């Protein structure tokens, strides 16, 4: 669940919605937390764009992190079950070997969380990367 440390002073005036999502997620990972879809919609102001806008932003964030050889922080956004929705697991199938698909919601997801938390909780990594120009 998101709390103030994840929200405070995250945005600059010119941030895109996707950049806002990315900033929230790296903060969530730094503090070893997940964020619900509803919280993310509310915090980012994406609620006016609906779930479609949020899903597009999450896919863009996931691709950015994957291409940067970093953890897939789009998996930190969870539903009422405490796990990501179908879209995240479907996205994972593009990059996970087929023989691991049956373990997407268990082992693969747990490995993703562990990798996110380990990578982003490192203060040096977090400070170095949190202000990078997302997608620029």
Secondary structure, DSSP 8 states (H G I E B T S, - for coil): ---HHHHTT---TT--HHHHHHHHHHHHHHTT--EEHHHHHHHHTGGGTHHHHHHHHHHHHHHHHHHTT---GGGGEE-TTSS--HHHHHHHTTTS-GGGGGGIIIIIHHHHHHHHHHHHH-HHHHHHHTTS-TT-
